């Protein structure tokens, strides 16, 4: 029988480069953001042309501003010590929960979900912040009580209650897709903390039961499940439209794609092509090569998170990194599975790629947290200190050139 002790990582001397995790995260994030920005420009230009100003770059500029803010959050966050993130965890979680209460009472509804609030001229999705806050907070509490997780009381108090509270607030907005991702965050954190397998079985059974109940409460959800199970009978101009056209987009892209900006499905045939179904547009414009590149990038993030869990000595870092990794990689898997027809439509974006300022900013901030953890891996501080910065190298080169 598998025991908790046998699933815990053996503490052997870390091998390999101590800075590899940091650069894996940096390179993977850059790959995803650059491709995402190009495809967002392609898939939103036609929509922007229909706006009153007629500027094809309007929606793209919103994404570019979000990228600027998110990059600043990543850079600053990656320089913060681990103790900062431990102290900030409850504040991020409680602030996001307060905003989720506002969403439930006076939020903006779209597509059957109520999960946005208006901040000046833009809208913001607090559930994105809740993902980060929950991952960090579970890292704090589960690292403290990880040796007591054989007790139902300690499983629920305080970690289980926090996760259930966030799930409940998200479901008040009827957002089942985000609730699934929140569940992945909690599952990833509890797994690395050493929760016995029997409790995972109980949790999975409870999740299935809750999912069946929610399916009975929404006609749209049931219709999506039926269209997924029986695509041949789904209305191709109604409930089966997105699934059908996403497959057409991928098929028409072939190996190398139609070329940047050459998507045909973005012209009103595939709804939310810039967000939930952006992976289909990547496949159409950049072909199988482009989609494989995205899979490689998310695989790099998964490898980086696994390195953090195995190499880092701080249980908080291990558990929080697992929660963030389960969120970003798990959400990407859900999104891609929907696009290629392996899962029913859930309405979750592709992290770091899809259009949406809230998702991009918070996802980049989460990568910044992982990079901050990576900078404190065993041997990493010394390795970074021994490497002169790019600025210092440039100044040295200029100085030598002037002397010559």
C-alpha positions, 0 to 999 in steps of 0.5 A, a space after each residue: 500500500 502506498 503510504 504518505 512517507 513513500 510519496 515524500 521526496 527523498 532529500 538527496 543532494 541536488 544535482 544539475 545547474 542551480 539556476 536551470 529552474 529560473 531560466 526554464 521559467 523565464 524562457 517558457 514564459 517568454 515563448 508563451 507571451 510572445 506567441 500569445 501577443 501575436 495571435 491576440 493581435 491577429 484574432 482581435 483586429 477584426 473585432 476592433 475594426 467594428 468598434 466606434 473608433 475603427 482602430 484595429 489595435 484597440 483590443 491589442 493595446 489593452 492586452 499590451 498594457 496588461 503585459 506591461 503591468 504583468 511583466 512589472 509584477 513578474 520582475 518585482 515579484 521575482 526579486 522578493 524574498 521567500 519570507 515576503 511571500 509568506 507574509 503576503 499570502 493571507 493578505 492576497 487571499 483575503 483581499 481576493 475573497 473580499 473582491 469575490 463578495 463584491 462580484 457576487 453582489 454587484 459583479 458583471 455577468 457575461 456568458 452566463 457567469 458573474 465573475 468581473 467587477 468594473 475598475 474605472 474603464 476596465 473590468 477585472 476578474 478577482 478569481 484570478 487573484 484568488 488562485 494565487 492567494 490560495 496557493 500561497 496561503 495553502 503553502 503557509 498553513 500546510 507547511 505548518 501542519 503537514 505532519 498532522 494531515 492524517 486528521 480530518 480536523 487538521 485537513 479542514 482547519 484551516 486549509 480546507 476551509 479556505 479552499 472551500 470558501 474560495 470555491 463557494 464564492 466562485 460558484 456564486 458567480 456560476 463559474 464552474 470552469 474557474 472552480 475546477 482550476 481552484 480545485 486543482 490548486 488545492 489538490 496540488 498543494 495537498 498532494 505535495 504536503 503529503 495528504 494520504 491517498 484515501 482522502 484524495 479518493 473522498 475528495 474526488 467523490 465529493 467533486 464528482 457529486 458536486 459536479 453532477 448537482 451543478 449540471 442539473 442546475 444549468 441547461 447550458 452545462 448539460 447541453 455542453 456535456 451532451 454535445 461533447 458526448 454526441 458531437 454527431 447530433 449537436 447543432 452545428 450552428 448552436 451548441 456544437 458550433 465552437 467544438 466543430 470550428 475549433 477542429 476545422 481551424 486545427 485541421 486547416 493549419 496542417 503542419 506549418 499553418 496558414 501564416 501569421 494573421 491568416 486565420 479564417 475562423 477568426 472572422 466570426 466563425 469561431 466565437 471567443 477565438 482570442 480567449 478560450 479558443 486561442 489554441 485553435 487559432 495558433 494551430 490554424 496560423 502556425 500549424 502543428 509546429 506552433 501548437 507543439 511549441 506551446 506544449 513544450 513551453 508548458 512542459 518546461 513550466 511543469 519541469 521547473 515546478 517539479 525541480 522546485 518541489 524536489 530541490 528546495 528545502 522550504 516546505 512552504 516553497 514546495 507546497 505553494 509551487 505545487 499549487 501554482 504549477 497545478 493552476 497554470 499547467 492544469 488550466 492549460 491542459 483543460 483549455 487544450 483538451 477542450 479545443 481538441 475535443 477531449 473535454 466539454 467546453 468549460 470557458 477557461 483561458 489559456 494562461 499567458 496566451 489568451 486575451 484577458 488582462 486579469 489572467 495575463 497580469 496575475 499569471 505573470 505575477 505567479 511566474 514571478 513568485 516561482 522565479 523568486 523561489 527558484 532564485 533561492 534554490 540550493 546553490 542558486 544565490 551563489 550562482 547568481 552572485 558569481 554571474 555579472 548582470 547584463 548591465 554590468 557586462 554591457 558597461 564593461 564592454 563599453 569601457 573596454 571599447 573606449 580604452 581601446 
